[in-house]
Amino acid sequence: MSAKEMIQGEVDTNDVVLFMKGNVQFPQCGFSANVVQILTYLGVEFKDINVLENDELRQGIKDFSAWPTIPQLYVKGEFVGGCDIIREMFETGELKPLLEEKGIALVAQ
Amino acid sequence: MPMAAADIEKLIRESLPDAQVTIQDLRGDGDHYAALVVSSAFEGISRVKQHQMVYAALQGRMGGELHALALQTATPEAD
């Protein structure tokens, strides 16, 4: 299976997917850790995928979204943004409504 | 080979001539920058697309030569 097919499969079958460096327990990059913190704070269930485990995936995800950096957040199959955008949307209060609009359950922390 | 702030600004300006670019070297290592780019070209364009325009201006250096660029984009009146 190609990286593209694998990525498509993941974003189609999981409501919220975070392609990141490391995983939820051990983020291996400050930007990835930042997005994990925001999602955890909002009580969002998400699938974490460690791109460091597979070089083809690490490059494939950048081609898939035409976005040059990691992490990358997908909600209902749609690319929402990288760390800057997720942090900005969180700080301006746009992220929570966006998740709710897309029917993502937020478990109050 | 890290990048100099002036080179980043020059590249962005080549694609976005009216852009006001403010760059901060976060760690003094030429590898971790924060940049605010204000341009009328961003009007009516989603944030993701705005950032993609800046990444395109950097001609593939983002994520490679330039390891980290904390990016913020805005249109002139929103600034």
Backbone of each chain as ProteinMPNN parsed JSONL, in Angstrom:
{"seq_chain_A": "MSAKEMIQGEVDTNDVVLFMKGNVQFPQCGFSANVVQILTYLGVEFKDINVLENDELRQGIKDFSAWPTIPQLYVKGEFVGGCDIIREMFETGELKPLLEEKGIALVAQ", "coords_chain_A": {"N_chain_A": [[0.851, -1.195, 0.0], [0.561, 2.208, -0.841], [2.017, 5.249, 0.524], [0.269, 7.324, 0.175], [-2.215, 6.009, -0.124], [-2.407, 4.848, 2.36], [-2.505, 7.067, 4.046], [-4.825, 8.307, 3.12], [-6.651, 6.329, 3.83], [-6.48, 6.404, 6.643], [-7.358, 9.032, 7.263], [-9.888, 8.89, 6.333], [-11.123, 6.995, 7.91], [-10.865, 7.735, 10.514], [-12.119, 10.183, 12.706], [-10.627, 12.345, 13.763], [-7.328, 12.998, 13.067], [-3.921, 13.059, 13.852], [-0.994, 13.677, 12.352], [2.185, 13.305, 13.398], [5.389, 14.025, 15.019], [6.761, 11.529, 16.799], [4.729, 10.218, 19.513], [1.562, 10.384, 21.299], [2.184, 9.89, 23.976], [4.95, 10.299, 23.957], [5.834, 12.89, 22.552], [8.008, 14.035, 20.013], [8.793, 16.503, 19.279], [8.586, 19.98, 19.625], [6.551, 21.414, 18.356], [4.726, 19.433, 17.599], [4.076, 18.455, 20.131], [2.781, 20.643, 21.154], [0.363, 20.779, 19.711], [-0.767, 18.391, 20.519], [-1.185, 18.975, 23.206], [-3.149, 21.004, 23.018], [-5.317, 19.641, 21.815], [-5.781, 17.699, 23.747], [-6.445, 19.294, 25.91], [-8.871, 20.339, 24.993], [-10.288, 18.086, 25.068], [-10.457, 16.261, 22.981], [-10.854, 13.294, 21.179], [-8.391, 11.585, 19.409], [-6.538, 10.145, 16.643], [-3.172, 9.364, 16.82], [-0.437, 9.527, 14.67], [2.758, 8.437, 14.064], [5.078, 9.918, 12.212], [7.737, 9.564, 12.102], [8.33, 6.979, 12.082], [8.363, 6.011, 9.567], [9.82, 6.737, 6.657], [8.771, 7.099, 4.115], [6.171, 7.724, 4.648], [6.581, 10.047, 6.055], [7.445, 11.844, 4.09], [5.399, 11.505, 2.323], [3.086, 12.532, 3.548], [3.507, 15.213, 3.403], [3.387, 15.704, 0.714], [0.791, 14.92, 0.271], [-0.839, 16.859, 1.399], [0.172, 19.111, 0.411], [1.773, 20.535, 2.168], [4.496, 21.662, 3.965], [5.406, 20.892, 6.501], [5.52, 19.146, 9.697], [3.643, 18.988, 12.725], [0.52, 17.705, 11.314], [-2.908, 18.316, 11.194], [-5.937, 16.582, 10.764], [-9.406, 16.748, 10.265], [-12.294, 14.978, 10.007], [-11.424, 14.044, 7.53], [-10.441, 16.329, 6.373], [-7.793, 18.634, 5.819], [-6.744, 20.634, 8.41], [-4.727, 22.195, 9.535], [-1.296, 23.169, 10.424], [0.934, 23.409, 13.257], [1.088, 26.226, 13.821], [-1.331, 27.269, 12.809], [-3.264, 25.78, 14.176], [-2.71, 26.512, 16.796], [-3.202, 29.278, 16.631], [-5.915, 29.301, 15.931], [-6.95, 28.111, 18.171], [-6.305, 29.975, 20.144], [-7.777, 32.169, 19.275], [-10.244, 31.237, 19.645], [-11.521, 29.849, 17.651], [-11.204, 27.177, 17.132], [-12.58, 25.288, 18.75], [-15.429, 25.683, 18.096], [-15.249, 24.924, 15.41], [-14.639, 22.201, 15.568], [-16.896, 21.287, 16.911], [-18.882, 21.912, 15.064], [-18.267, 20.05, 13.128], [-19.115, 17.831, 14.32], [-17.58, 16.625, 16.258], [-16.952, 14.966, 19.269], [-16.464, 16.545, 22.366], [-14.794, 15.889, 25.212], [-15.295, 17.045, 28.341], [-12.635, 18.244, 30.298]], "CA_chain_A": [[0.0, 0.0, 0.0], [1.403, 3.415, -0.922], [1.836, 6.198, 1.638], [-0.95, 8.1, -0.126], [-3.389, 5.177, 0.196], [-2.431, 4.643, 3.825], [-2.949, 8.351, 4.627], [-6.249, 8.471, 2.774], [-7.403, 5.376, 4.665], [-6.512, 6.877, 8.035], [-8.191, 10.24, 7.435], [-11.286, 8.538, 6.024], [-11.736, 6.12, 8.923], [-10.785, 8.344, 11.853], [-12.647, 11.557, 12.666], [-9.547, 13.32, 13.997], [-6.026, 12.32, 12.919], [-2.781, 13.973, 13.956], [0.297, 13.149, 11.893], [3.104, 14.033, 14.283], [6.691, 13.413, 15.302], [6.607, 10.883, 18.098], [3.317, 9.876, 19.726], [0.926, 11.19, 22.346], [2.946, 9.78, 25.24], [6.31, 10.853, 23.805], [6.02, 13.752, 21.377], [9.457, 14.251, 19.844], [9.018, 17.817, 18.643], [7.801, 20.953, 20.382], [5.329, 21.798, 17.629], [3.788, 18.308, 17.728], [3.626, 18.409, 21.533], [1.866, 21.773, 21.334], [-0.964, 20.422, 19.179], [-1.288, 17.337, 21.405], [-1.686, 19.659, 24.416], [-4.396, 21.715, 22.697], [-6.377, 18.648, 21.597], [-6.06, 17.063, 25.048], [-7.138, 20.314, 26.714], [-10.259, 20.444, 24.511], [-10.96, 16.798, 25.285], [-10.744, 15.665, 21.665], [-10.246, 11.986, 20.926], [-7.774, 11.622, 18.077], [-5.548, 9.099, 16.378], [-1.834, 9.929, 16.58], [0.376, 8.711, 13.752], [4.147, 8.882, 14.191], [5.675, 9.893, 10.864], [9.169, 9.244, 12.187], [8.496, 5.526, 11.945], [8.31, 5.562, 8.161], [10.259, 7.894, 5.85], [7.873, 7.289, 2.969], [4.998, 8.419, 5.211], [7.02, 11.393, 6.451], [7.42, 12.685, 2.886], [4.081, 11.347, 1.684], [2.077, 13.404, 4.168], [3.76, 16.587, 2.94], [2.856, 15.772, -0.657], [-0.662, 14.699, 0.339], [-1.573, 18.101, 1.752], [0.972, 20.253, -0.102], [2.14, 21.309, 3.364], [5.873, 21.185, 4.114], [5.904, 20.602, 7.849], [4.799, 18.256, 10.617], [2.488, 18.108, 12.623], [-0.608, 18.052, 10.458], [-4.16, 17.847, 11.805], [-7.054, 16.327, 9.848], [-10.703, 16.529, 10.932], [-13.261, 14.435, 9.026], [-10.783, 13.919, 6.221], [-10.006, 17.62, 5.825], [-6.594, 19.188, 6.443], [-7.103, 21.869, 9.123], [-3.546, 23.064, 9.606], [-0.143, 22.74, 11.203], [0.962, 23.914, 14.641], [0.785, 27.669, 13.891], [-2.748, 27.541, 12.568], [-4.064, 25.198, 15.263], [-2.522, 27.348, 17.993], [-3.881, 30.559, 16.404], [-7.366, 29.057, 15.988], [-7.282, 27.83, 19.581], [-6.212, 31.241, 20.903], [-8.847, 33.099, 18.865], [-11.534, 30.609, 19.973], [-12.181, 29.311, 16.441], [-11.001, 25.732, 16.979], [-13.666, 24.522, 19.408], [-16.636, 25.659, 17.256], [-15.011, 24.158, 14.174], [-14.745, 20.779, 15.922], [-18.302, 20.99, 17.236], [-19.623, 21.959, 13.785], [-18.007, 18.816, 12.382], [-19.675, 16.713, 15.077], [-16.546, 15.952, 17.067], [-17.302, 15.027, 20.692], [-15.416, 17.143, 23.216], [-15.005, 15.384, 26.565], [-14.803, 18.11, 29.238], [-11.498, 17.752, 31.127]], "C_chain_A": [[0.892, 1.252, 0.0], [1.111, 4.315, 0.273], [0.515, 6.948, 1.433], [-2.202, 7.308, 0.262], [-3.532, 5.013, 1.702], [-3.002, 5.911, 4.491], [-4.438, 8.533, 4.364], [-7.101, 7.567, 3.656], [-7.555, 5.888, 6.091], [-7.458, 8.07, 8.187], [-9.653, 9.965, 7.105], [-11.934, 7.768, 7.168], [-11.658, 6.698, 10.339], [-11.248, 9.794, 11.782], [-11.528, 12.588, 12.79], [-8.216, 12.552, 13.955], [-4.913, 13.37, 13.02], [-1.518, 13.239, 13.496], [1.351, 13.976, 12.622], [4.448, 13.338, 14.365], [6.617, 12.855, 16.707], [5.16, 10.444, 18.257], [2.807, 10.653, 20.93], [1.737, 11.125, 23.645], [4.297, 10.466, 25.113], [6.411, 11.688, 22.531], [7.507, 14.072, 21.229], [9.747, 15.562, 19.128], [8.091, 18.775, 19.348], [6.49, 21.306, 19.703], [4.289, 20.689, 17.739], [3.221, 18.267, 19.148], [2.58, 19.493, 21.785], [0.458, 21.41, 20.869], [-1.592, 19.326, 20.046], [-1.889, 17.978, 22.656], [-3.048, 20.312, 24.152], [-5.547, 20.724, 22.552], [-6.759, 17.981, 22.919], [-6.842, 18.018, 25.931], [-8.62, 20.401, 26.31], [-11.021, 19.131, 24.699], [-11.331, 16.124, 23.977], [-10.078, 14.295, 21.585], [-9.633, 12.027, 19.531], [-6.806, 10.468, 17.927], [-4.212, 9.779, 16.107], [-1.051, 8.964, 15.688], [1.793, 9.283, 13.724], [4.843, 8.779, 12.836], [7.152, 9.529, 10.911], [9.424, 7.743, 11.987], [8.637, 5.089, 10.495], [8.628, 6.757, 7.268], [9.324, 8.179, 4.685], [6.635, 8.069, 3.428], [5.373, 9.868, 5.522], [7.031, 12.336, 5.247], [6.018, 12.678, 2.267], [3.043, 12.306, 2.232], [2.259, 14.84, 3.677], [3.237, 16.758, 1.518], [1.322, 15.749, -0.633], [-1.413, 16.019, 0.542], [-0.912, 19.332, 1.155], [1.333, 21.179, 1.049], [3.499, 20.788, 3.827], [6.287, 20.743, 5.514], [4.993, 19.63, 8.598], [4.713, 19.023, 11.926], [1.447, 18.607, 11.625], [-1.878, 17.449, 11.051], [-5.249, 17.72, 10.746], [-8.318, 16.081, 10.662], [-11.708, 16.144, 9.86], [-12.649, 14.489, 7.617], [-10.22, 15.212, 5.661], [-8.783, 18.134, 6.568], [-6.941, 20.522, 7.087], [-5.896, 22.787, 9.248], [-2.403, 22.408, 10.355], [-0.176, 23.429, 12.562], [0.549, 25.387, 14.705], [-0.714, 27.915, 13.808], [-3.603, 26.978, 13.705], [-3.934, 26.063, 16.523], [-3.288, 28.666, 17.843], [-5.396, 30.375, 16.526], [-7.802, 28.796, 17.421], [-7.331, 29.148, 20.358], [-7.34, 32.207, 20.524], [-10.231, 32.467, 19.114], [-12.241, 30.027, 18.769], [-12.155, 27.791, 16.406], [-12.163, 24.913, 17.552], [-14.939, 24.499, 18.553], [-16.455, 24.837, 15.993], [-15.188, 22.668, 14.444], [-16.2, 20.404, 16.173], [-19.147, 20.952, 15.96], [-19.475, 20.646, 13.008], [-18.423, 17.576, 13.188], [-18.646, 15.95, 15.873], [-16.898, 16.1, 18.548], [-16.135, 15.617, 21.474], [-15.694, 16.704, 24.651], [-14.422, 16.405, 27.538], [-13.73, 17.534, 30.144], [-11.72, 18.068, 32.592]], "O_chain_A": [[1.86, 1.332, 0.756], [0.092, 4.163, 0.946], [-0.245, 7.175, 2.375], [-3.122, 7.839, 0.884], [-4.638, 5.037, 2.243], [-3.859, 5.836, 5.372], [-5.208, 8.869, 5.264], [-8.142, 7.983, 4.167], [-8.636, 5.812, 6.674], [-8.261, 8.118, 9.119], [-10.546, 10.697, 7.531], [-13.142, 7.865, 7.382], [-12.315, 6.199, 11.253], [-10.822, 10.545, 10.906], [-11.475, 13.564, 12.042], [-8.009, 11.595, 14.7], [-4.956, 14.414, 12.369], [-1.041, 12.314, 14.153], [1.402, 15.198, 12.48], [4.634, 12.23, 13.861], [6.436, 13.589, 17.678], [4.438, 10.31, 17.27], [3.522, 11.472, 21.506], [1.952, 12.132, 24.319], [4.747, 11.136, 26.043], [7.004, 11.25, 21.544], [8.184, 14.351, 22.219], [10.775, 15.726, 18.471], [6.944, 18.438, 19.641], [5.458, 21.476, 20.353], [3.107, 20.963, 17.949], [2.021, 18.065, 19.337], [1.622, 19.289, 22.53], [-0.523, 21.7, 21.554], [-2.801, 19.329, 20.279], [-2.961, 17.582, 23.113], [-3.975, 20.189, 24.954], [-6.628, 20.939, 23.101], [-7.938, 17.729, 23.171], [-7.783, 17.617, 26.617], [-9.501, 20.519, 27.161], [-12.237, 19.072, 24.514], [-12.383, 15.494, 23.867], [-8.893, 14.15, 21.883], [-10.283, 12.456, 18.578], [-6.321, 9.893, 18.901], [-4.127, 10.669, 15.261], [-1.014, 7.756, 15.925], [2.0, 10.453, 13.404], [5.159, 7.683, 12.373], [7.752, 9.22, 9.882], [10.551, 7.304, 11.76], [8.987, 3.942, 10.217], [7.819, 7.675, 7.133], [9.106, 9.332, 4.31], [6.123, 8.937, 2.722], [4.593, 10.791, 5.286], [6.663, 13.504, 5.374], [5.528, 13.689, 1.766], [2.218, 12.833, 1.486], [1.29, 15.589, 3.549], [2.714, 17.813, 1.158], [0.656, 16.447, -1.396], [-2.463, 16.26, -0.052], [-1.369, 20.456, 1.361], [1.229, 22.402, 0.955], [3.644, 19.588, 4.06], [7.406, 20.267, 5.699], [3.869, 19.343, 8.187], [5.69, 19.701, 12.242], [1.483, 19.748, 11.163], [-1.936, 16.261, 11.368], [-5.459, 18.625, 9.938], [-8.313, 15.31, 11.622], [-11.943, 16.899, 8.918], [-13.287, 14.924, 6.657], [-9.593, 15.212, 4.601], [-8.73, 18.081, 7.796], [-7.383, 21.444, 6.401], [-6.012, 24.002, 9.089], [-2.503, 21.284, 10.845], [-1.206, 23.969, 12.964], [-0.258, 25.76, 15.557], [-1.291, 28.653, 14.607], [-4.554, 27.623, 14.147], [-4.915, 26.312, 17.223], [-3.938, 29.126, 18.782], [-6.077, 31.191, 17.147], [-8.886, 29.207, 17.836], [-8.262, 29.403, 21.122], [-7.803, 32.977, 21.365], [-11.259, 33.083, 18.831], [-13.435, 29.735, 18.838], [-12.981, 27.172, 15.735], [-12.657, 23.978, 16.922], [-15.484, 23.425, 18.3], [-17.371, 24.142, 15.552], [-15.808, 21.956, 13.654], [-16.68, 19.363, 15.723], [-20.007, 20.087, 15.792], [-20.398, 20.19, 12.333], [-18.135, 16.441, 12.809], [-18.816, 14.759, 16.136], [-17.116, 17.211, 19.032], [-14.979, 15.243, 21.275], [-16.703, 17.093, 25.241], [-13.21, 16.616, 27.568], [-13.901, 16.447, 30.698], [-10.881, 17.735, 33.43]]}, "seq_chain_B": "MPMAAADIEKLIRESLPDAQVTIQDLRGDGDHYAALVVSSAFEGISRVKQHQMVYAALQGRMGGELHALALQTATPEAD", "coords_chain_B": {"N_chain_B": [[22.444, 23.993, 6.205], [21.67, 26.836, 7.751], [19.28, 29.63, 7.411], [19.472, 33.133, 6.602], [17.781, 35.859, 8.165], [17.306, 38.02, 6.503], [17.392, 36.894, 3.985], [15.127, 35.312, 4.004], [13.15, 37.242, 4.166], [13.583, 38.544, 1.747], [12.941, 36.587, -0.159], [10.227, 36.184, 0.393], [9.216, 38.655, -0.234], [9.691, 38.705, -2.956], [7.691, 37.154, -4.016], [5.48, 38.241, -2.848], [5.072, 41.244, -3.318], [4.005, 43.52, -1.965], [4.215, 42.935, 0.64], [4.466, 43.322, 4.187], [7.02, 42.377, 6.198], [7.871, 40.879, 9.216], [10.446, 39.616, 11.037], [11.599, 37.354, 13.463], [14.352, 36.058, 15.109], [14.268, 33.217, 16.758], [16.002, 31.634, 18.256], [18.513, 32.39, 17.666], [19.951, 30.78, 16.029], [19.611, 30.701, 13.382], [17.822, 28.903, 12.442], [15.39, 28.71, 13.606], [12.733, 30.554, 13.353], [10.331, 33.24, 13.835], [7.684, 34.628, 12.029], [5.845, 37.429, 10.853], [3.639, 38.085, 8.358], [2.245, 40.496, 6.422], [-0.109, 41.142, 4.003], [-1.913, 42.338, 1.162], [-2.579, 40.463, -0.591], [-3.586, 38.336, 0.728], [-6.201, 38.666, 1.16], [-9.502, 37.462, 1.66], [-8.745, 34.835, 1.609], [-8.238, 31.52, 2.809], [-6.705, 30.676, 5.976], [-4.96, 28.508, 5.86], [-4.337, 28.475, 3.139], [-3.131, 30.959, 2.917], [-0.804, 30.588, 4.414], [0.317, 28.62, 2.841], [0.934, 30.088, 0.606], [3.028, 31.637, 1.507], [4.875, 29.65, 2.115], [5.273, 28.697, -0.448], [6.532, 30.866, -1.564], [8.938, 30.635, -0.349], [10.115, 28.744, -1.767], [10.387, 25.848, -1.392], [12.165, 25.653, 0.717], [11.192, 25.51, 3.206], [10.954, 23.51, 6.043], [13.086, 22.08, 5.265], [15.956, 23.341, 4.614], [15.205, 25.48, 6.113], [14.346, 25.031, 9.23], [12.377, 25.63, 11.215], [9.616, 27.752, 11.155], [7.683, 29.831, 12.718], [4.692, 30.886, 11.814], [2.721, 33.739, 11.052], [-0.021, 35.215, 9.48], [-1.578, 38.04, 7.939], [-4.071, 40.366, 6.759], [-3.742, 43.722, 5.505], [-5.708, 45.607, 6.746], [-6.58, 44.103, 8.879], [-4.517, 44.016, 10.508]], "CA_chain_B": [[22.906, 25.406, 6.165], [20.523, 27.672, 8.16], [19.0, 30.777, 6.528], [19.527, 34.462, 7.251], [16.458, 36.505, 8.186], [17.173, 38.909, 5.331], [17.091, 36.053, 2.805], [13.717, 34.897, 4.119], [12.341, 38.427, 3.827], [13.738, 38.838, 0.314], [12.178, 35.575, -0.9], [8.787, 36.431, 0.575], [8.896, 39.908, -0.976], [9.71, 38.452, -4.403], [6.376, 36.624, -4.407], [4.42, 39.116, -2.312], [5.784, 42.535, -3.341], [3.512, 44.564, -1.022], [4.185, 42.362, 1.998], [5.301, 43.81, 5.3], [7.528, 41.144, 6.809], [8.594, 41.079, 10.481], [11.042, 38.31, 11.358], [12.264, 37.252, 14.762], [15.179, 34.851, 15.211], [13.866, 32.764, 18.091], [17.067, 31.021, 19.067], [19.834, 32.889, 17.262], [20.726, 29.737, 15.324], [19.305, 30.762, 11.952], [17.001, 27.749, 12.098], [14.084, 28.811, 14.283], [12.267, 31.935, 13.218], [8.891, 33.558, 13.837], [7.506, 35.688, 11.022], [4.495, 37.955, 10.604], [3.595, 38.566, 6.972], [0.99, 41.23, 6.171], [-0.174, 41.428, 2.56], [-3.297, 42.43, 0.655], [-2.806, 39.249, -1.398], [-4.234, 37.304, 1.568], [-7.624, 38.981, 1.363], [-10.504, 36.473, 1.268], [-8.116, 33.523, 1.421], [-8.187, 30.802, 4.093], [-5.404, 30.756, 6.661], [-4.085, 27.448, 5.325], [-3.863, 28.919, 1.805], [-2.199, 32.077, 3.128], [0.498, 30.033, 4.822], [0.885, 27.899, 1.684], [1.517, 31.099, -0.29], [4.346, 32.026, 2.058], [5.774, 28.496, 1.921], [5.624, 28.636, -1.884], [7.506, 31.951, -1.791], [10.237, 30.178, 0.178], [10.618, 27.81, -2.779], [10.772, 24.522, -0.937], [13.16, 25.63, 1.817], [10.492, 25.292, 4.481], [10.981, 22.115, 6.476], [14.403, 21.527, 4.929], [16.989, 24.308, 5.016], [14.615, 26.294, 7.193], [13.709, 23.983, 10.043], [11.136, 26.034, 11.898], [9.178, 29.13, 10.945], [6.357, 30.032, 13.32], [4.187, 31.856, 10.83], [1.438, 34.413, 11.23], [-0.313, 36.016, 8.286], [-2.716, 38.953, 8.152], [-4.292, 41.345, 5.685], [-3.388, 45.05, 6.047], [-6.593, 46.281, 7.708], [-6.775, 43.261, 10.067], [-3.268, 44.051, 11.312]], "C_chain_B": [[21.705, 26.303, 6.522], [20.361, 28.868, 7.21], [19.12, 32.086, 7.301], [18.142, 35.099, 7.144], [16.259, 37.34, 6.923], [16.829, 38.103, 4.078], [15.615, 35.621, 2.823], [12.822, 36.044, 3.655], [12.367, 38.676, 2.32], [12.884, 37.87, -0.514], [10.682, 35.854, -0.814], [8.378, 37.637, -0.254], [8.852, 39.661, -2.474], [8.354, 37.938, -4.875], [5.253, 37.53, -3.961], [5.001, 40.53, -2.194], [5.307, 43.539, -2.297], [3.629, 44.108, 0.425], [5.036, 43.15, 2.989], [5.724, 42.561, 6.066], [8.296, 41.488, 8.09], [9.135, 39.726, 10.907], [11.784, 38.379, 12.686], [13.078, 35.963, 14.795], [15.008, 34.324, 16.636], [15.03, 32.251, 18.927], [18.473, 31.478, 18.657], [20.64, 31.854, 16.515], [20.411, 29.732, 13.824], [18.397, 29.635, 11.508], [15.586, 27.846, 12.661], [13.628, 30.258, 14.274], [10.769, 32.022, 13.498], [8.749, 34.689, 12.825], [6.041, 36.107, 10.969], [4.531, 38.533, 9.201], [2.232, 39.212, 6.733], [0.964, 41.584, 4.689], [-1.635, 41.463, 2.115], [-3.624, 41.186, -0.18], [-3.543, 38.17, -0.594], [-5.733, 37.532, 1.693], [-8.535, 37.868, 0.84], [-9.95, 35.076, 1.078], [-7.987, 32.823, 2.779], [-6.77, 30.857, 4.671], [-4.44, 29.706, 6.097], [-3.499, 27.902, 3.999], [-2.862, 30.075, 1.957], [-0.811, 31.536, 3.489], [1.142, 29.312, 3.638], [1.513, 28.881, 0.699], [2.903, 31.5, 0.195], [5.336, 30.874, 1.87], [6.208, 28.399, 0.462], [6.686, 29.699, -2.193], [8.901, 31.514, -1.348], [10.807, 29.037, -0.668], [11.192, 26.506, -2.182], [11.769, 24.494, 0.21], [12.498, 25.287, 3.157], [10.511, 23.801, 4.837], [12.306, 21.455, 6.118], [15.466, 22.446, 5.475], [16.478, 25.135, 6.205], [13.778, 25.364, 8.066], [12.381, 24.437, 10.632], [10.834, 27.5, 11.628], [7.777, 29.241, 11.516], [5.721, 31.191, 12.562], [2.848, 32.438, 11.256], [1.198, 35.266, 9.995], [-1.516, 36.908, 8.583], [-2.861, 39.828, 6.916], [-4.1, 42.729, 6.316], [-4.402, 45.577, 7.051], [-6.76, 45.441, 8.961], [-5.585, 43.413, 11.003], [-3.376, 44.996, 12.498]], "O_chain_B": [[20.821, 26.507, 5.689], [21.189, 29.091, 6.326], [18.894, 32.128, 8.51], [17.428, 34.903, 6.161], [15.171, 37.361, 6.348], [16.075, 38.562, 3.22], [14.955, 35.577, 1.785], [11.885, 35.861, 2.878], [11.346, 38.972, 1.699], [12.195, 38.279, -1.449], [9.963, 35.772, -1.81], [7.328, 37.638, -0.895], [8.087, 40.305, -3.192], [7.918, 38.239, -5.986], [4.201, 37.593, -4.598], [5.376, 40.961, -1.104], [6.105, 44.328, -1.791], [3.193, 44.812, 1.337], [6.149, 43.581, 2.687], [4.884, 41.785, 6.522], [9.241, 42.276, 8.066], [8.366, 38.788, 11.117], [12.496, 39.34, 12.976], [12.54, 34.887, 14.535], [15.528, 34.9, 17.593], [15.049, 32.408, 20.148], [19.477, 31.028, 19.209], [21.854, 31.994, 16.365], [20.884, 28.867, 13.087], [18.217, 29.428, 10.307], [14.69, 27.125, 12.221], [14.075, 31.075, 15.078], [10.041, 31.033, 13.414], [9.583, 35.593, 12.767], [5.131, 35.28, 11.029], [5.37, 39.381, 8.897], [1.196, 38.554, 6.831], [1.875, 42.233, 4.176], [-2.475, 40.72, 2.622], [-4.79, 40.893, -0.444], [-4.061, 37.209, -1.164], [-6.451, 36.707, 2.257], [-8.363, 37.391, -0.282], [-10.593, 34.225, 0.463], [-7.665, 33.462, 3.781], [-5.788, 31.056, 3.955], [-3.26, 29.982, 5.885], [-2.304, 27.736, 3.757], [-1.876, 30.157, 1.224], [0.206, 31.968, 2.946], [2.357, 29.379, 3.449], [2.498, 28.559, 0.036], [3.828, 31.678, -0.597], [6.492, 31.094, 1.51], [7.355, 28.065, 0.165], [7.61, 29.467, -2.974], [9.909, 31.96, -1.895], [11.834, 28.447, -0.334], [12.334, 26.134, -2.448], [12.181, 23.415, 0.637], [13.15, 24.841, 4.101], [10.131, 22.951, 4.032], [12.612, 20.375, 6.623], [15.842, 22.356, 6.644], [17.209, 25.438, 7.148], [12.671, 24.966, 7.705], [11.382, 23.721, 10.559], [11.674, 28.373, 11.841], [6.805, 28.81, 10.897], [6.167, 32.334, 12.664], [1.967, 31.734, 11.75], [2.101, 35.955, 9.521], [-2.371, 36.555, 9.395], [-1.923, 40.009, 6.14], [-4.277, 42.89, 7.524], [-3.997, 45.971, 8.144], [-7.055, 45.992, 10.022], [-5.639, 42.989, 12.158], [-2.422, 45.138, 13.264]]}, "name": "protein", "num_of_chains": 2, "seq": "MSAKEMIQGEVDTNDVVLFMKGNVQFPQCGFSANVVQILTYLGVEFKDINVLENDELRQGIKDFSAWPTIPQLYVKGEFVGGCDIIREMFETGELKPLLEEKGIALVAQMPMAAADIEKLIRESLPDAQVTIQDLRGDGDHYAALVVSSAFEGISRVKQHQMVYAALQGRMGGELHALALQTATPEAD"}
